[in-house]
């Protein structure tokens, strides 16, 4: 019998994890406690892990591991200066300390066209399907001819699919994420049962019309939850969550968020680009920066007339946030 995921089931799972964590936490789990009766329970991350599974629902607002230092005011001032410097029309920023620390944001209610950012939930949905139906990732799909999508990518894949070849689903997922290949997305989208995406969006409280409506928009905070469920390993198995984040660390796009972080620090991220009917460009980049012992989520969404300026604004935002974190936790 096929199980459909609901918010109620998700909550039940969190509660169950709490009781298991209460019994076994002393030997297996990592607690982050505020000292005020609020906490979260995580399995813990070994060196090299990209996930840190959340075993209890997130109810805490602070932790011992991450100091509660909100820099929203400074971030807002920085965003305003950056908009002026680069001629950016709209700039939204979402920062979240993934050790249950502070959240800071700018223009979090502003909506944007997610574009290629939505390749991440396609990846998540496929991996969920593979958990229920082993062998899905090894199935082959024939690439007969390119599909006209009505939009020319400014950052075209450095490696493209070859017409007349068969590709395993797992290969197509790599093309879609690592190279942001739209043709791979089309092939995968046609094969994927719709309810896997629909269930994922509904569970996370994201508008399901985004799946099929190219004009639909969402906020930066709404989008960030797709990366959070991967880091928390709260929707997929830990193995598949690790696999998804590993793919996202291999994206060939090295500007944006990646450009603002030292090369020695891993970044699992995805960018998206879109030119709208009013002639404006949109460019976004969202991902997890694995600052040692203090990984954080950073999403930046922009709108303006010049895509190079938008990318430069994202890179400068990433660098600014990284230095703020380094001031707190650096040696």
N, C-alpha and C positions, 0 to 999 in steps of 0.2 A: 504494500500500500504506500503510495507516495505521500510524504509529509509536506504540508504547506506551512511555511513559517509565519507566525503572527507575533505581534508585540506581546501578547499574553504569554506565549511560549517562551519568548526571550526573557521576560521578567521572571517566570518560573525558574528558568535555568540559572538566572543570577542569584535568586534566593537559595536554590539548591547548592550552588557553589559557595555561598556564604556559610551554610551549615557544615559543608565538608571542610572549608577553610578553617572554621572555628575549631574543629576537632583535630585537624592535621597540620594546622599552620605552623606549629612550633618546629616541625621537622622538614616540611616540604615547601611552604609558601613564604613569600615576602610581604610583610605588612607595611603600609605607609600610614602612620597614625598622626592625627593632629593633637592628640592628648585631650581632646574635648568630646570623645565619643564617636567621632566620625573617622572612617578609614576606608581604604581600598585594599584588596588582596590580589597580589600578582604572583604568578608562578616563579618569576625571576628569569633573567636573561644571562646566558653564558657568553663568554667572549666570542664575538663574531655573529651572534644572533641578531636578527633584525626585528624580532617580535619580543614582547614581554606580556604574555597572556594575562588578561584581566579575568580573575576568577570570582570577583564580587562586583556588583553594579557600582558605578561611580557615583558615590554620594558625598565624598569628601571634598573640601574646598582648599585644603592645604596639606602639606606633608612635611615630615622631617627632612626628607631627601632634597626637596626643592623649596627654597625660600620664596615666600609670598611677596614678591616685589613687582608691583604693577607699574609698567612704564607707558601706559596708554596715552597720557598727556604728551610725553616726549615723542611718542610714535606719531601722534596726530600732528605735532609741530613739524616733525621730519617729513611726513607725507605732504603737507602743504608746501614746504620748501621744494620738495622733489617735483611736485606737479609744476611749479613755476619754472624750475630749472630745465625740465625736459619737455615742457609744453604738453603735459598730459591732461586730458579733459577730466577723467575720473580715475581714482586710484583707491582700491580697497585692500586692506591688509588684515590677515588673521594669524595671530601667533598663539600657540598653546604649548606649554611645558608638558610633555607627556609623562612626567613623573608626578602627575596629579598636582602640578604647580599652577602658576598664574596663567590667565588668559588675557591677551591684549588685542585690541582691534581698532580699525579705522574704517568707517563707512560699511559696517557689516550688513546693513540692510539694503545696500545697493545691489541690483540684480544685473547679471551679465549672461551672455551666451556662452555656455561651457565649451562648445566645440569639441576638440579632441580630448579634453579632460574626461569625457564620458567613455573613453576607451578603458578606463580603469574599472568602472562597474561591469563592463562587458567581460573583462578578464575575471573579475570576482564571480560573476554568474556562471561562466564556463567552468571554473574550478569547483563551484558548488555542484554543478551537474556531474562532473567527474567523480565527486565523492558518492553520489547516489547511483551513478552508472559507470563503473570502472571500464576503462578502455576507450572512453570518449576522446581523450587527448591523442590517441593513436589512430583514430579514424582519418581517412583521407578526403580531401576536397579538391576538385579539379578547377584550375583557374583558366577559364576559356578565353576571356577578353576583359579589358578594363571597363569599368562602369563610369559613366560621366556623372560627376557629383555636383556640377555647377559652381565649383569653387576651386581655384588653383592654389595649392599649398605654396606659401612663400618659403617654407622650410621643408622641401620635398625629401623623401627618404633617401639616405645615402646608399641604401641597398634596396632594390625593388624586386617584386615578384616577377617570375618569368611566365609569360603567356604559354599555355599548352602544357603546363606541368601540374602534377598532383602534389599537394602539401598536406602533411599531417596537421591536425588541429593545433598540437603543441608548437609546431613551427610557425603557424600563422599567428599565434598569440605572441610569439617573440617578435615577428615582423611588426605587429600592431603596436607593441609597447616600446621596443628598443628603437625602431625607426619611425614610429608614428605613421605606419603605412595604411592609408585609407582603403586601398583595395583589399588588404587583409581583413580590415574591419567589415567590409561589405560581405565577404565570403563567410566570415564567422557569424555575423548578425543574421544572415539568412538561415543558417543551420541551427542556431540556438533557440530552443523552445522559449516562447515569449515569457512564460510565467516565471522563469528563473530571474530575469531582470525585474519583472513586475513585483515579485515577492521581495526582492532585495530593496528596491526603492520604497515600497510601502512599509517594510519593517523599520527602515531608517528615517521615515517621515519625509522623504523627498518626493516631489511631484512626479508621478509616473508618466505624465505627458511628455516629459523630457526625453523619454525613450524613442518616441516616434515623431515628435514635433521639433523641427530644426529651428524654429523661432522662439521656442520656450526658453526661459531664463531661470536662474537660481542665484541665491546669495552665496557669498564666499564661505560663510559658516556652514551652510547646508552641504556644500561640496566637500568640505574638510572631513566630514564623517566617514567617507569612503576610505580615507587613509587611516582614520582612527580604528576602524574595525579590522583593518589588516594588522596594525601594530598590536592591538589588543588580542588578536587571534580569536575574536568573539563571534565570528560568523563562519569562517572556514576553519578547517583543522590547522594546527600550528604548522604542519609541514607545508600545506598549500599557502598559508599566509606568508611563510618564509620564502616560498618559491615566487610568489607575486611580488614581494618587496625586492627580492634579488633581481628580478627582471627590471624593475623600476630603477635600480641602481645602475643599470647598464644602458640607459637611454643615451643616444648619441648626441642629444642636444646639451651642450656644455655651457650655454649662456644662462641668463636669468638667475634663478636661485643658486644653481651650481657655481656660477661665476663669483658669487659673493662669499664663498666658503673655501677654506684651504683644501687643496687637492687631497690631503691626507685624511680628511673627514668624509665619510660616506654620505651620499645624498640619494634617497629614493624619491624620484619626482616625475611629474608629467606636465607637459606644456600643452596649451591649446591656442589656436589662432582663428580669427574670424573677421571677415570684412562685412559690415552691415549695409543695409540698403541706403542709409544716409551717408555712405562714403567713409564712415569712421572705421578705424581698425580696432580690434580687440585682441589683446594678447595676455595670457595668464600662465602662471607657473605655480604648482602646488606640490609639496612633498614633505618628507621627513629628513631633518638634518641630524645625523647621529653624533652630536657633540658628546664627547666622552662622559658617560654616566648621567648625562642630562640631555637625552634626545628631545628635540622639539619639532612641532609641526609648524610650517610656514606656508601660507598661501597668499599670493599677490595677484589681483586681477586689475587690468588696466584698459582704458579706452582713450583713443586719440587719433591724430592724423598720420603719424609716422611710426611704423612698427619698430624701427631701430631705436627710437627714443623710448618707446614703451619697454622694450627689453632692457635697455640701459637703466631705466627707472627701477625695474624689478631687481636687477643685479645690485644696484646701490642699496635698495631696501634690504636685500639679503645680507649684504656686508654690514649694514648698520645693526641689524638684529644680532648677527653673529658676534659682533664686538660687544654689544650690550650683555650677551650671555657670557662671553669670555671675561668681562669685567667682574661678573658675579662668581664664576666658578673656576676661572683659569688659575694656573699656578704662578 
